[in-house]
Amino acid sequence: MAHAQRIDTADSDQIVDQALSQKLEQRLEWQALLHVHDQEPYIKDNQFLLSWPRFSLANELTKNISALLSANNTTYICKFPARAIWLQQQLQLPPISFAQCPDFLEYLDNAPADEIKLVYVSDNITQPSSMMGHVLIQFSGINQKNQHVDHAISFFTDVQGVNAPKLMFEAMVTGKKGYFSLTPLQEKLERYRHREQRNIWTYDLRLTDEQRQRIQYHVWELKTAPLTYYFSRYNCATLTHFMLATTGDAEVSKRFSHMLTPLDIVKSSDAAHLIVGTTLLPADKFAIRMLSDSYSPSWQRKLKSAVDHQALKQLIESTPSPEEKFVIYQVASHYRDYRIDQGKVAADQAEFNTQFEQSKPLVQDFSIDLSQYKSPLKAPDDSQFSVGSGYDNHQYDIRLDYLPAAQKLEDDNSQSASEHELLLGNIGLKYLTQEKKLKLDYLKLYSMTSYIPYDVLTGGISGKFSMSYEPHVDYRLTEQHATTIEGGAGLTHQVMPNLSISVLGLVGIDYFQHGVSAHVSPSLGLIANEKYDMKSVIQYQRIYTTQQFSQPYNSIKWIQSKRFTPELSLQFTFEQFWNNDKQKTAYALMLKKMF
């Protein structure tokens, strides 16, 4: 039978009292199984919470124990196996059998969890669906057919469409339909690594048999749960957090926040010492750049020409160094795969592939460990708060800046593939000391800037897109606020490892209180990562507006950052606007805390 031994009503009431006296409702494992933090449930539906809408942890515990001990408990046990087993263990109830749960048993047979791993997929800030990265759980084991199988347990939403403001509003405010899936892992890896060119880190987790079983059983409980996806409060990271929190690890549980990101999950797992091994599966584009990073553009052009003209064997034969032969072959292999992924070369093109078969015997094997190269575990936290003072419009002010997710260009990007900025809900407040007035200085709903250095083998287009409410100056250097949508593209050149310059062409529409204007602004930028954990970001723009196109004006902005610790830094900002008649200058000094 698929139930525990029948228990009398009086005994049932006594068991409920026992559970409440033990304060089982406060246990971390129980709250994680309910997707509850600080008394707040994150799945608000009576299909998942038996006490909804009169939810409380104690009431939910009572309802679940009553359902488990009822005469007809098969439905409960088959729907909530993780809860049933945990309650049975804590209350020392008779053993539970799942013999009458054929669908659940089939799931266990087909998706074994002999090993459970955490998978982090790197971000792609140019795509709304992946701008913060992605995190999922991997099940691995031997199925009923004695075959090794890997499955991905993932939570996501549909972000297709061209109406970016609508997508952002739904994902942030109203919520979107969430999709919880269990699929063959290889399908996911192929899409992330080849189609989307994203790196994949896999982390081996230190879990007991009991913890692995609880996670595996809990995945089944989520199969029919009505899930709503919110970008901020319930996303792939939130759901993964609750799955890992079912282990009862206090370090994992305490690192919950109302806006979790995939990077938060990786870092909390590391802080809890759950991670015992790391493997990186690099995207071809990333691997090409990493392996050829120390070689000149002429070296890259020579390799590209050799591969394109089926002369790889001759290039390797003419190279004396065994190590360089190995690098050439590895870069060429990734370049071949990248060309195939881009549809530039057919995967079965015989002539193109023959050169690799002929070249392989000429290359001595070496080992390259990429797992710690630009590691997510070394990346800065992706929320921040800044406080400081500034001078603008002939008066001093006190400033506050809050960024709930992502990072700014002046932050440490050393663990990313390129310099970039991603702002989501960045808000700035300013207190004017002379006027004694607090005002909203800016609200950057969404801003993406990516400076990808142009590469001979993979190309690379830099770009920017933003939607914001912030101050603007016109051709007379008069300041007023506007809602702005701006975008553009250009090129970045890596002058040396720590210095890059970029040129972008930007266009935008500005919605002022009394009218609409458009602007065009060529932009020249410089980013320098300096000694002593300092960084300079300088940008010059010449701005043409439809208000007075024949009277363009100029702006230059310099941000100098100094990091004291990975979490604490100081930024000095100097900004100046000028035209043929006058100039306007502003500056600020801000202390930033990452968290």
C-alpha positions in Angstrom: 0.0 0.0 0.0 1.1 3.5 -0.7 0.5 4.9 2.8 1.6 4.8 6.3 -0.1 2.6 8.9 -3.6 3.9 9.8 -3.6 6.1 13.0 -6.6 6.9 15.1 -8.0 10.4 15.3 -6.9 10.9 18.9 -3.4 9.7 18.1 -3.4 12.0 15.1 -4.2 15.0 17.2 -1.5 14.0 19.6 1.1 13.7 16.8 0.1 17.2 15.5 0.6 18.6 19.1 4.0 16.8 19.2 5.1 18.3 15.9 4.1 21.8 17.0 5.8 21.3 20.4 9.0 20.4 18.5 8.5 23.5 16.3 8.9 21.5 13.2 7.2 24.3 11.3 10.3 26.5 12.0 12.8 23.9 10.6 14.7 25.1 7.5 14.0 22.0 5.5 10.2 22.3 6.0 10.1 26.0 5.1 12.2 25.3 1.9 9.8 22.5 0.9 7.0 25.0 1.1 9.0 27.7 -0.7 8.6 30.0 2.3 11.0 32.6 3.7 10.4 34.8 6.7 6.8 33.6 6.9 6.1 34.6 3.3 5.1 31.9 0.8 6.4 32.3 -2.8 3.9 29.9 -4.3 0.5 31.2 -3.3 -1.9 28.5 -4.4 -4.0 25.8 -2.7 -2.6 23.2 -5.1 0.7 23.6 -3.4 -0.1 24.9 0.1 -2.9 23.0 1.7 -3.8 25.8 4.1 -4.0 28.5 1.4 -5.4 31.2 1.7 -5.3 31.0 5.5 -1.6 30.2 5.4 0.7 30.1 8.4 3.6 27.7 9.0 1.8 26.1 11.9 -1.5 25.8 10.0 0.3 24.3 7.0 2.2 21.8 9.1 -1.1 20.7 10.7 -2.9 20.3 7.4 0.0 18.2 6.0 0.2 15.9 9.0 -3.5 15.4 8.9 -3.4 14.6 5.2 -0.5 12.1 5.7 -2.3 10.4 8.6 -5.7 10.3 6.9 -7.4 7.0 5.9 -7.0 7.8 2.3 -3.5 9.3 2.2 -2.5 7.9 -1.2 -3.1 11.1 -3.1 -1.1 13.2 -0.6 1.8 10.8 -0.5 2.0 10.5 -4.3 1.8 14.3 -4.8 4.1 15.3 -1.9 6.6 12.5 -1.4 9.4 14.8 0.0 7.1 16.3 2.6 5.7 12.8 3.5 9.1 11.3 4.0 10.4 14.2 6.0 7.4 14.2 8.3 7.6 10.4 8.7 11.3 10.8 9.7 10.8 13.7 12.1 7.7 12.2 13.8 9.0 8.6 13.7 5.9 7.3 11.9 5.6 3.9 10.3 7.5 3.5 7.0 6.0 4.9 3.8 5.5 2.9 0.6 5.1 4.4 -2.8 3.8 1.1 -4.4 0.5 2.9 -5.4 2.3 5.8 -7.0 3.2 4.4 -10.5 3.9 7.8 -12.1 6.2 8.8 -9.3 8.1 5.5 -9.4 8.5 5.9 -13.2 10.0 9.3 -12.6 12.5 7.9 -10.1 13.5 5.2 -12.6 13.9 7.5 -15.6 15.5 10.5 -13.8 17.9 9.0 -11.2 19.8 11.3 -8.9 22.9 9.3 -7.9 24.7 12.6 -8.3 23.2 16.2 -8.1 25.2 19.1 -9.5 24.7 22.8 -9.8 25.0 24.3 -13.3 25.7 28.0 -13.9 25.3 29.4 -17.4 27.1 32.7 -18.1 25.2 35.8 -18.8 24.5 37.4 -22.2 23.5 40.9 -21.5 22.4 41.5 -25.1 19.5 39.0 -24.7 16.7 39.6 -22.2 16.3 35.9 -21.5 20.0 35.6 -20.3 21.1 39.0 -19.2 21.7 37.8 -15.6 22.8 34.3 -16.5 20.9 31.1 -15.7 21.2 28.4 -13.0 19.8 24.9 -13.0 20.1 21.6 -11.2 21.6 18.5 -12.8 20.6 14.9 -12.0 22.9 12.2 -13.0 22.7 8.4 -12.5 21.9 4.9 -13.9 18.3 4.5 -15.0 16.2 1.3 -15.1 17.8 0.3 -18.5 21.2 0.4 -16.9 22.1 3.5 -18.9 23.8 6.6 -17.6 21.6 9.6 -18.0 21.8 13.3 -17.2 18.8 15.6 -16.8 18.4 19.3 -16.3 15.9 20.7 -13.9 15.2 24.3 -14.9 12.7 27.1 -14.4 12.2 29.8 -17.0 9.6 32.0 -18.8 8.9 33.0 -22.4 10.6 36.3 -23.3 9.9 36.2 -27.0 8.6 39.4 -28.5 9.8 42.8 -29.6 7.9 44.9 -27.0 10.7 45.2 -24.4 8.8 47.6 -22.0 5.9 45.2 -21.9 8.1 42.2 -21.2 9.9 44.1 -18.5 6.6 45.3 -16.9 5.2 41.7 -16.9 8.4 40.2 -15.6 8.8 42.8 -12.8 5.2 43.6 -11.8 2.4 41.3 -13.0 4.4 38.1 -13.4 4.6 35.8 -16.4 3.7 32.1 -16.8 6.6 30.0 -15.4 7.8 26.8 -17.0 9.3 24.1 -14.8 11.0 21.4 -16.9 12.9 18.2 -16.6 14.7 17.6 -19.9 17.8 15.7 -21.1 20.8 17.8 -20.1 22.6 17.6 -23.4 19.7 19.5 -25.2 20.2 22.4 -22.8 24.0 22.4 -23.1 24.0 22.3 -26.9 21.7 25.4 -27.0 23.6 27.4 -24.4 27.1 26.5 -25.6 26.7 26.5 -29.4 23.6 28.5 -30.3 24.0 31.2 -27.6 27.8 31.0 -27.1 27.6 30.9 -23.3 30.0 29.3 -20.9 28.8 26.6 -18.6 30.2 25.9 -15.2 29.2 22.6 -13.5 29.7 22.4 -9.7 29.8 19.0 -8.0 27.8 19.2 -4.7 28.6 17.6 -1.4 25.2 16.1 -0.4 24.2 13.2 1.8 22.0 10.4 0.4 19.1 11.8 2.4 19.6 15.3 1.0 19.8 14.0 -2.5 16.6 12.0 -2.1 14.8 15.0 -0.7 15.8 17.2 -3.6 14.8 14.5 -6.1 11.4 14.0 -4.4 10.8 17.7 -4.2 11.3 18.2 -7.9 8.4 15.9 -8.4 6.3 18.0 -6.0 7.0 21.1 -8.2 5.9 19.3 -11.4 2.2 20.3 -11.0 2.7 23.4 -8.9 1.3 26.6 -10.5 4.4 28.7 -10.9 4.5 32.4 -11.8 7.8 33.9 -12.9 8.9 37.3 -11.6 12.3 38.6 -12.7 13.0 40.0 -9.2 11.2 37.9 -6.6 10.7 34.4 -8.1 13.1 33.4 -10.9 15.3 30.5 -11.7 17.6 31.5 -8.9 14.8 31.7 -6.3 13.5 28.2 -7.2 17.0 26.7 -7.2 17.6 28.3 -3.8 14.6 26.6 -2.3 15.7 23.3 -3.8 19.1 23.5 -2.2 17.7 24.9 1.0 15.8 21.6 1.5 19.2 20.3 2.6 18.7 22.3 5.9 22.0 24.1 5.4 21.8 27.3 7.5 24.3 29.1 5.3 22.3 28.5 2.2 19.1 29.6 3.9 20.4 32.8 5.4 21.7 34.0 2.0 18.1 34.4 0.7 17.1 37.8 -0.6 14.0 39.2 -2.3 16.0 39.5 -5.6 18.2 36.5 -6.0 20.4 36.1 -9.1 22.1 32.9 -10.5 25.4 34.3 -9.3 24.0 34.5 -5.8 23.2 30.8 -5.9 26.7 29.8 -6.9 28.2 32.0 -4.2 25.9 30.8 -1.5 26.6 27.2 -2.4 30.3 27.9 -2.2 29.9 29.8 1.2 28.1 26.7 2.5 31.0 24.5 1.4 28.7 22.5 -0.8 30.9 22.8 -3.9 33.6 20.1 -4.1 34.6 20.3 -7.8 34.3 22.6 -10.8 34.2 21.9 -14.5 34.0 24.6 -17.2 32.6 23.8 -20.6 33.6 26.9 -22.6 31.7 28.3 -25.5 33.8 28.3 -28.7 33.9 32.1 -28.9 35.1 32.3 -25.3 37.7 29.6 -25.8 39.1 31.2 -29.0 39.5 34.6 -27.2 41.0 33.0 -24.1 43.6 30.8 -26.0 44.6 33.4 -28.5 44.6 36.3 -26.0 48.4 36.5 -25.7 49.0 36.3 -29.5 49.0 39.2 -32.0 46.3 39.9 -34.6 48.8 38.9 -37.3 49.1 35.5 -35.6 45.3 35.2 -35.6 45.1 36.2 -39.2 47.7 33.6 -40.2 45.7 30.9 -38.3 42.4 32.0 -39.8 43.8 31.9 -43.3 45.3 28.5 -42.8 42.0 27.0 -41.6 39.9 28.7 -44.3 42.3 27.5 -47.0 42.7 23.9 -45.6 46.4 24.6 -44.7 46.3 23.8 -41.0 48.7 20.9 -41.3 51.3 23.0 -43.0 51.0 25.7 -40.4 51.5 23.3 -37.5 54.4 21.6 -39.3 56.1 25.0 -39.7 55.7 25.8 -36.0 58.7 24.6 -33.9 57.2 24.9 -30.4 55.2 21.9 -29.2 53.2 24.2 -26.9 52.3 26.5 -29.7 51.4 23.6 -32.0 48.9 22.6 -29.3 47.5 26.1 -29.0 47.1 26.4 -32.8 45.3 23.1 -33.0 43.0 24.0 -30.1 42.1 27.5 -31.4 41.6 26.1 -34.9 39.3 23.4 -33.6 37.2 26.0 -31.7 37.2 28.2 -34.7 35.9 25.4 -36.9 33.1 24.7 -34.4 32.3 28.4 -34.1 32.0 28.6 -37.9 29.7 25.6 -38.0 27.6 27.1 -35.2 27.3 30.3 -37.2 26.2 28.4 -40.3 29.3 29.5 -42.2 30.6 26.0 -42.8 28.7 22.7 -43.1 29.5 20.3 -40.3 30.1 17.5 -42.8 32.2 19.4 -45.2 34.9 16.9 -46.0 37.8 19.1 -47.2 37.3 21.4 -44.2 37.4 18.5 -41.7 40.2 16.5 -43.4 42.9 19.0 -42.4 42.1 18.4 -38.7 42.4 14.6 -39.0 45.7 15.1 -40.7 47.0 17.6 -38.1 46.0 15.7 -35.0 48.9 13.3 -35.0 51.4 16.2 -35.2 50.2 17.7 -31.9 51.4 16.7 -28.5 48.7 16.8 -25.8 48.9 19.3 -23.0 46.4 20.0 -20.2 44.6 23.3 -19.8 42.5 23.9 -16.7 40.0 26.6 -17.5 37.7 26.1 -14.5 39.3 29.0 -12.6 39.7 31.3 -15.6 37.2 34.2 -15.2 35.4 32.2 -12.5 31.9 33.3 -11.3 33.0 32.6 -7.8 35.5 35.4 -8.1 33.1 37.9 -9.6 31.8 40.8 -7.5 28.4 40.6 -5.9 25.7 42.0 -8.2 23.8 44.4 -5.9 25.1 47.7 -4.7 24.4 50.8 -2.7 26.3 54.1 -2.9 26.3 57.3 -0.8 28.2 60.5 -1.3 28.2 64.1 -2.2 28.4 66.1 -5.4 28.4 69.6 -6.9 26.1 70.5 -9.8 24.1 73.6 -10.9 26.2 75.8 -8.5 25.2 74.0 -5.4 26.3 71.0 -3.3 24.1 67.9 -2.7 24.0 64.6 -1.0 23.5 61.6 -3.2 22.2 58.0 -2.8 22.4 55.3 -5.5 20.8 51.9 -5.4 21.2 49.1 -7.9 19.3 45.9 -7.0 20.9 43.8 -9.7 23.8 43.7 -12.2 26.8 46.0 -12.2 28.2 49.3 -13.5 31.0 49.9 -16.0 33.3 51.2 -13.4 33.0 48.0 -11.3 35.4 45.1 -11.5 34.8 43.2 -14.8 37.9 41.1 -14.7 35.9 37.9 -14.3 33.7 38.7 -17.3 34.4 38.0 -21.0 34.4 41.7 -21.7 33.8 45.1 -20.2 30.1 45.6 -19.8 27.4 47.4 -17.8 23.9 46.1 -16.9 21.5 48.3 -14.9 18.1 47.0 -13.8 16.0 49.4 -11.7 19.0 51.6 -10.9 17.6 54.5 -8.8 19.4 57.7 -7.8 18.2 60.3 -5.2 19.7 63.7 -4.6 19.2 66.0 -1.6 19.8 69.7 -2.5 21.5 71.3 0.5 20.6 74.9 -0.4 17.0 74.2 -1.4 16.7 71.6 1.3 14.8 69.4 -1.1 15.0 65.6 -1.8 14.3 64.7 -5.5 14.5 61.7 -7.8 17.7 62.3 -9.9 17.3 59.3 -12.2 15.6 55.9 -12.7 17.4 53.6 -15.1 14.8 50.9 -15.8 17.1 49.0 -18.1 20.5 49.8 -19.5 22.9 47.5 -21.3 26.3 48.4 -22.6 28.8 45.8 -24.0 32.3 46.6 -25.1 33.4 43.4 -26.9 36.9 43.9 -28.4 37.0 43.1 -32.1 38.7 39.9 -32.8 40.1 38.6 -36.1 38.6 35.1 -35.6 35.2 35.9 -34.0 34.6 39.6 -34.9 32.7 41.5 -32.2 30.2 44.3 -32.2 29.9 46.6 -29.2 26.6 48.1 -28.4 24.3 50.0 -26.0 20.5 50.1 -25.3 18.8 51.9 -22.4 15.5 53.0 -21.1 15.7 55.7 -18.4 14.4 58.8 -16.7 17.3 61.1 -16.1 18.6 64.7 -16.5 19.6 66.0 -19.9 21.1 69.2 -21.1 20.1 70.9 -24.3 22.2 72.9 -26.8 22.0 75.9 -24.4 23.3 73.6 -21.6 20.0 74.0 -19.7 19.2 70.9 -17.6 15.8 69.2 -17.6 14.7 65.6 -17.0 13.5 63.4 -19.8 12.4 59.8 -20.4 14.9 58.5 -22.9 15.2 55.4 -25.1 18.7 55.2 -26.6 20.7 52.6 -28.5 23.7 52.2 -30.8 26.6 50.1 -31.9 30.2 50.3 -32.7 33.6 48.7 -32.3 36.1 48.2 -29.4 39.8 47.8 -29.8 41.9 46.1 -27.1 45.1 48.3 -27.2 46.7 46.1 -24.5 45.3 43.6 -21.9 44.2 46.4 -19.5 43.4 49.1 -21.9 40.6 49.4 -24.5 39.2 52.2 -26.7 35.7 52.1 -28.3 33.7 54.1 -30.8 29.9 54.0 -30.8 27.2 55.7 -32.8 24.2 56.4 -30.6 20.7 57.6 -31.4 17.8 58.3 -29.0 14.4 59.8 -28.4 13.9 62.1 -25.4 10.4 62.7 -23.9 10.5 66.0 -22.1 7.6 67.5 -20.1 6.8 70.0 -22.9 7.8 68.0 -26.0 9.8 65.3 -27.8 13.3 65.5 -29.2 15.7 63.2 -30.8 19.5 63.1 -30.7 22.5 61.6 -32.4 25.8 61.4 -30.6 29.1 59.9 -31.8 30.9 58.5 -28.7 34.5 57.8 -28.0 35.4 55.8 -24.9 38.4 54.6 -23.0 38.5 51.9 -20.2 41.7 51.3 -18.3 42.2 48.8 -15.5 45.2 50.2 -13.5 47.4 49.2 -10.7 46.3 49.1 -7.0 42.8 48.0 -8.0 42.0 51.3 -9.7 39.9 51.7 -12.9 39.3 54.7 -15.2 36.3 55.0 -17.5 36.3 58.0 -19.8 33.7 58.9 -22.4 33.4 61.8 -24.9 30.3 62.6 -26.9 29.4 65.2 -29.4 25.6 65.6 -29.3 23.3 66.7 -32.1 19.6 67.3 -31.2 16.6 68.0 -33.4 16.0 71.1 -31.2 19.0 72.8 -32.8 20.9 70.4 -35.0 23.3 73.1 -36.3 24.4 73.8 -32.7 25.9 70.6 -31.3 27.5 70.5 -27.9 30.0 68.3 -26.2 30.3 66.2 -23.1 33.0 64.3 -21.3 32.6 62.1 -18.3 35.4 60.6 -16.3 34.9 58.0 -13.5 37.9 57.0 -11.4 37.3 54.0 -9.2 39.4 52.6 -6.4 38.6 49.2 -4.8 39.5 48.7 -1.2 38.0 45.3 -0.9 35.8 43.2 -3.3 32.8 44.8 -1.5 33.9 48.3 -0.9 35.1 51.0 -3.4 35.3 54.8 -3.9 34.3 56.5 -7.1 35.1 60.1 -8.2 33.1 61.4 -11.2 33.9 64.4 -13.2 31.5 65.5 -16.0 31.6 68.6 -18.2 29.3 69.9 -21.0 30.3 72.7 -23.3 29.4 74.5 -26.4 30.8 77.5 -28.3 29.7 80.0 -25.6 29.9 78.4 -22.2 30.5 75.2 -20.1 28.8 73.4 -17.3 30.7 71.2 -14.8 29.6 68.7 -12.2 31.5 66.2 -10.0 30.7 63.7 -7.2 32.5 61.5 -4.7 30.6 58.2 -3.8 31.4 55.3 -1.5 30.0 52.1 -2.8 29.1 48.8 -1.0 28.5 45.6 -3.0 26.3 42.9 -1.5 
